[in-house]
Amino acid sequence: MSENNNMDRRELIKGLATVPVFGLFLVKLWQKMRRDAIKKSNILSNLVQENSAPAVIKSLSDSRHLNIGIIGYGGRGSHLVRGAGFATKGWTDTVAENAKKNKLDKQFETYMTQEDLNCSIKGVCDLFDVRANQGLDASKNEIRPGAKPRSTATRYLHYTELLANDEIDAVIVATPDHWHARIAMAAAKAGKHVYCEKGLTRTFDEAIALHDIVKETGITFQLGHQNRQVEANEKAKQIIRQGLLGKINLVELATNRNSPWGAWVWNIHPKGNAKTIDWDTFQEPSPNKFPFGEEALKRFFRWRCWFDYGTGLSGDLLSHDFDAINQIMDLGIPKYASSTGGIYFYKDGRDVPDVWNATFEYPDKDLTVLYSATLSSNEPRGNRIMGHDATMQMGGQSGGGSIHGFIVTADSESTQYKERLEQGIINTKYPIYTYSPGSKQIDGVTSATSRYFANKGLLYTYREGKRVDPTHLHIKDWLDSIRSGSQPKCNIDVALHEAVACHMATESYFQGRRIEWDPKKRALV
């Protein structure tokens, strides 16, 4: 027993010395509880073979400076640029002040302790003047991790002009989904490496076309699923590979939100007008066209509410959970998908459902994956991987106090743990394994939407006990892969798994029938 534990015991005995009989009883009770706690903490110590978390990835020897262009500097685009080490002065001032007011608010510290990725923001393209200017501001802000910026970015009115700049090595595509394929394919053909935000594309055909262009050109492609860098997912993968859950036949994924912001009812910027927004270019790839006016402003700033520009719950939120489960279990593309849902709460003119359920079937794996989403209830459900011997709960109410960890609880009818269950070593009411990084940091996350993403592990993770933004790690992974010629964690082949699965479910919603994936024809039937 450690020195601290001995101290605890001595202090307890001293405090109970004046109540001899009852005190002795409490000491014995404390000793038993302590033994039980130690026993429980060691239940899986002989089963989990690797207990160390992923290490901080060191920079590769080839660290040549890279020039980056950002196409789409909105909410997500600005976060991606911060992941590369560039933020507006307004943002750094705000988070620095927040940190002074709340010691648990670690945004500024996390940002300033990022590794300098040895890159510059060379070009900015956004169809809204205000956001374009913010991108320029971020490119030159000296309050950043590492050295001062080498230069100020140039603003481009159209992405083709940015791609024509031979000094730009790589581009980040953070536009609405309906522009992803066109820009990413043009960038690949121009020899630019691509980081593309999820969902991969607006349509299935675009996903296949983009995949083929990336393979043909040989550029380095990364899809924006920063969950690939989350420590908890790697630990979950290890546990499942070691068979600690037994045979897995069912996975449940869930999205719960209950705020206008979480349902994509985003603010319409007061400076948004016909002079500051290039509306015609924005809607050029979309199937339906609208004149500029009040409806256009809603569609520009709340684009995820319409299938003309986005992919709904499938491409925005399911995509994260599906990719995380694919990362953990190596599922690949499902054989069948079906989905149902409707617009039951937000009667605001949108055509994207706010309640939506999808089923993915893997007959070759004897597995079904269920996804359930609502934008009108904040009840946390988390994700569950259910095996014959144990269930893994990721997030939700049973998160073991962790903001983005998981617990493993034995099944009462487990074969693997039968003896331990009979001996009382394992109690199904309590976890047999808990992974809870950063549980003391929960109060540093404030808004409901931020808490949702934090619970999914998408706001920060941990490396060697250090809090790190997974978006930063994902950008770093991409840049290191460019320099080394290796494949990043969410390369185009992995990205296609997510894209096809999500498009299968969306097509099922549109067509009202089950959709099948034909891998030989690479077609939906």
N, C-alpha and C positions, 0 to 999 in steps of 0.2 A: 504494500500500500504506500502511496506517495507521502512525502513530508506534509503536504497540505492536508491530506486526508487524516494523518495522525494528529495534526493540530486541531482539525475540526472535532475529532473524537475527544481529545483532551478537554477542549473548551466545553463540549456538551456534558461530559462527566462532571466537570467542576461546577457547571451551572445547576446540575441536578443533585448535588451533594446534600442539600438540605432536605430533600424528599427521598429518603433512602429506598423505600419499597417501590414506590411509583417510578422513581428515577431509574432504578435497576431495570424495571420493565421497559421503560422508554429506550434505555441504552441497548437492550437486547433487540428491541424492535428496530432501532436505527441500524444495528449491525446486520440484521437480516435483510432490511431494505437495501443496504449498501451492497451486500453479497449478491442479491437478486439483480441489482442494477449492473454490477460488473458482469454477471453471468449473461444478462441480456445483451450487453454491449459486445460480447464476444461470440454470440450465437453464430454469426456468419464469418467470423475472423478466419476460420479454417476453410471457408468456401470461397470468399472473395480473394483471388490470388494476387491482384494488383490494387493496392490501396492509394497509390499516389495519383494526384490530379494531373491533367495535362500541364506541361511546363510552359513558361513564357517562350514563345517561338523567337529565337534569336535571328537577327538580320543575316542574310546570306552574304558571302564575301563579295559578290557582284552587287554593289549598291549604287550603280550609276544613277544620276539624277534623271527623273522622269517628269515630263510636262503633261499635264492633264487638262482636258476640256470638260466642262460640266454642261450638260444639255438638260435643262429643267431644274431651276433652283427654287423649288417650292419647299414645303415642310420636310419631305423626305430628302430632297436634294441637298438642302442645307445641312441635314444631319450627316449625310454621306461625306460632304466636304469637310465637316468637323472631324469625321473619322480619319480623313487624310491630313488633318492638322490645321485647318483654316476655319475661322469663325468671324462673324461680324463683331465690330466693337460693341454694338448694342447688346449682343448676346453675352459676350464675355463680361461686360459691366453688370448685366442683370444677374447672372449666375454667381458672380463674385460677391455681390451684395446679398443674394439669397444664402450663401454659405455663411456669411457673418451672422445672419439672423437665426439660422438653423444648423447646428453642428452636424446633423445627420444628412444634410443636403450636400452630396459629394460630387455634383456635376462639374464644378469648376476644378476641383482637385483631380478628378478622373481625367478631365480634358488636358490639364496642364502637365500631368505626369505621363501622358501618352509618349510613345516613342516617336521621334522625328523620322518620318518615312522618306525623307530626302526627295521631295517632289515639289512642284509648283502648280498652281492653278493658272494656266496660260490663257484659257478662253472660257467665256461664259455666254450661253445662249438661253434666253427665256423670252417667251412671248408677252410677258407682262413687265413693263419698264421698271416698276418698283422692285421686283424680285431680281431682275438683271443687275440693277445697281447694288443690291445687297450682295450679290455674288462678287461683284468687283470689289466691294468693301472688304469682304472676307479674304480675298486673295492678297491684300496688302496689310492686314491687321498684324501688328507686331506682337500682340499679346497671344502667344501660341507656344506649343511645345517645341523646343529646339531653336534652330537659328532663325534669324529674321527672314521674311519672304524675299526671294530674289528679284521679283518683279510684280507689277500689277497686271491682272488679266486684261485681255481685250474683249469688248462686248461684240457679239455677232448677232445679227437680226435673224439669220436662218442657219440651221444646222449644217447645211451644205458648205457654207462659207467657213465655218469652224473646221470641218473635216478637210478642207483644202489647205489648211495651214500645215506645212511639212514639219514644223517645230513641235507639233502636238503628237505625243506618242500614244496616248490612250484617252478614252472618253468614258465618263460616267453618264448613263442614260437614266434620268429620273423624271421623265415626262409621264403623263397619263398613259395607260396601257395601249391605247389605239395608235400611238406613235412608236412603241418599242421596236417592233419588227423592222419597220422601214428605216429607222435611224441606225439600229444595230447592224443591219445587213449592209447599209451604205458605209458605215464605219469599218466593218470587216473588209469590204472590197477596197477601201482606201488604205488598208494596212494598219488601222488603229486597233489596239486592244480594247476590249469592251467590258465594263461592269454595268450590268443592266438590272434595274430594280425589278422585283417581282410584282404581279404575275408576268411570266415570260412574254406572252403576247395576248392580244385580244381574241384571236381565233385559233382554232386547231391547225388550219392550213398554214398560217403564219409561223406557228411553232416548228412544223416540219421544215419549212423553207429556211428559217433562221438556223436551225440545227445544221442543215446541209451546207449552208454558206460558211458557217464558222469552221466546220470540218474541212471544207475545201481550201479556205484561206489560211488555216493554221494559226489564227490569232488566239491570244489568251482571253478566254471568256469566263466571267464569273457572274452567276445569278445572285441577286441580293437577299439571300437567306442567311442572315448573320447567326441564326441558330446553329449553323454548322460549327461555330466557334464556342458554343456554350459548354462549359465544363460538365454540367449535370447530364447532358445528352451522351457524352463520351462515357461517363460512369455507368449510365443506364445500359448503354450498348454492351459494356463489359459484363455486367451482371447477367444480361439476357444470353450472351454468347456462352457463358459458363453454365447455363441451364438452370439457374436458380429459381426461375418461374415455372419450369416444366414446360409441357406442351402448351403453346399459345394458340387459341382458336378465335379469340375476339379482342378487338381494340376499340375503345370508345374515345372519340375526340369531341371537344365542346367549345363553343364560343358563347359567352354571355356578356352583353353590354346593355346599358340602360341610360344613355344620355344622348342628346342631339349630336354632340361632337363624335361620339362613338358610332353614330348612325350616319356619319358623313355630312351632317348639316353644318358645314363649316362657314366661318364668317365671310361675308362678301366685302372685300376690301373697299374702303371709302374712295380710294383713288382709282378704282377700276372703272374705265370708261372706254369709249370707242377710240380715243387717242392713245391710251396707255396699253391697250390690249390688242394684239393682232388676232382677232377673232376668226377671220377667214382662214388663216393658216392653221389655227387650232382645230377647226372642224373639218379641214380638207379631207382627211382619211375616213371620217365617220360616215356611216350609211345614210344618215338623215341630217339635213341642213336647216339652220334657223337664222333669221336675220338678227343683227345685233340689237339687243334691248334687254329688258328685265329677265326674260327667260334665258337669254344667252349668258348673262352674268351668273345666274344660278348654275347653269351647266358648266361654266368655266371654273368657278370656285368650288362646286360640289359635284365634280364630274363622276365620282364613284357611284352616284345614285342612278346612272343610266348606262345601259349596255352599249350605247353608241361609243362610249369612251373607255369603259372599264369592264371588269369581269365579275363584279358583285362580290358576294360573300366567298365565292369559290376562289377567285384570284387574289383577293385581298387578305382573307383571314384563314380559310381552310388551307391555302397554300403553305402558310407557315407551319401549321400542325402536321400536314401531310409530309412535308419535307423533313420535319423533325423525326417523325416515326420512320420514315424511309432511311434517315441517317442511322437511327437506332437499330432497325430490324432488317435493313436491306431488302425492302419489299419489291421495288421496281414498279412497273405499270400494271394495274389490275386487269383482270380478264373482263370483268363486267362492272358497270356503274349505273346507278339509278338515283333519282332525286325528286323531291317534292318540296313545295313551299308556297309562299305568297306574300303579298303586301298587306299585313294585318294591323299595323300600328301607325306607320308614317304615311299618311294620306296626303302627300305633298307633291304629287305629280311624278314621282320616280317610277321606273319600271323594274328596278332591281328588288328582289324580295327581301323583307326584313326578318322573316322566319324561314329557315331552309334546312332540310335534312338530306343527307346523301349516304348511300351504301356502296362500298367497294368490295368486290368479291375476288378472292385468290384461291380458286379450286385446287391448284397445284400445291398450295401451302396449307390447305384445310383452314383457311383464315378468312374472316370478314372484318372489315374496318367500317365503323359507323361514325358519321359526323353529324352533330346537331348544333344549330346556331339560332340565337334570337338576339334582336337588338332592343328588346323591351323588357329584359329582366337581367339584373346584375348578380343573380344567384351563382356563386362560384361552383363549378362542377369539376373542373380540371380534366385531365386526360387519364385514361386507365388502360393498362395492358394486362389482360386477364389470362393467367396460365392455370394449368391443372394443380400446381403446387403453391402458387402465390400470385398475388396481384400487385402491380406497381402503380401507385397513384402519383401523378405528376401535377403539382399545383392543386388548386381547389381547396375545399375545407379541410381535407385530410393531409395537407401539405407538411405536417410535422413542424409548423412554425416557420417553414422556409418560404421565401418569396419566389424562388424558382428552383427548388430541389425536388425530391421525391421520397416516398416511403415504400417499403415492401412489406406486405402483410401475408402471412401464411394462410392457406386455405384449410378449412377444418377437415376436408377429406383428402388432403395431400398424401401422396404415396411417399414422396421424398422425405417429408418431415414427420412421417407417421410416428416414429419412435420418440422423437423429441416432444411431439404433441401429447403422447400418452404419458410421458414422464413429467409433463408440466413445465418443461424447459421453455417451450414455445406456447404462448397464449395468443389466440387469434384476435384478441381485442387490442393487442399492442403490436407495433411494427417489429419485425425481426431485423430490419435494416433501415436506417434513415440517412439521407444525404441532404444536408441543409446548409449550403454555403451562404454566408452573409446574412443570416437571419436577423442580426441586430440592425441592419440597415433599412428595414421596412419603412420606418417613419420618414425616411428621406424622400419617399415617393408620394406625391400628393394627389394629383387628379385621378379620377376613376379610369380614364383611358391610359394614363401612365402606369397605374397599378396593373391594368390588364396586361400590358406589354411586359412589365417587370415580372409578373407571375409566369409568363411564358418564357422568361429568360432572355428577352430581346433588348432590354435596356442596358444590362450589364451582366458580367460573369466574373469569375475569379481565376487568377493564375498565380500559383505559389503564394496564396493568401492576399494577393493584391487585386483590388477591384479594377476591372478593365471593361471598356465599352466593346461589346462584341462586333459592332459595326466597324470600329477601328481595326480590330483583329481581322475582320473579313476584307477590308480594304488592303491591309498589310499583306494578307495571304495572296491577294490578287497581284499586287505590285511585286512581291517576291517571286511569284510564279512567272511574271513577265521577264524578270531579270534572269531567272534560272532556266526558263524554257520548260518548266514542269507544269503539271495540271493543278489548278486551285481546287478547293474542297467542293465547290458547287459549280463545277465545269458544265459545259453544254450537254454532255451525256446525262449527267445527274439532273440538270435543269429540265431535260425533256421528260423525265419521269413525272415530275410535279406538273408540268404543263399539260401533258396528255391526260393524266388522272383528273385534273381540274376541268379541262375541256370536256371530258367524257361526262362528268356530272352536270355541267352546264347544258350540254346538248340534251341530256336526259330531261332536264327541266323544260327546255324549249319544246322538245318533241313528245313529251309525255310517255316515254317508253324506256326500257333498259337499253343501254348502249354497250356494245362489245368492241374490244380492241383486237384487231387482226395484225399481229406483229410481222407477218410475212409481207402483207400488202402495205403495212404502215398506214392503216385506215380505220375509221370508226364505222362499224356496221350495226 
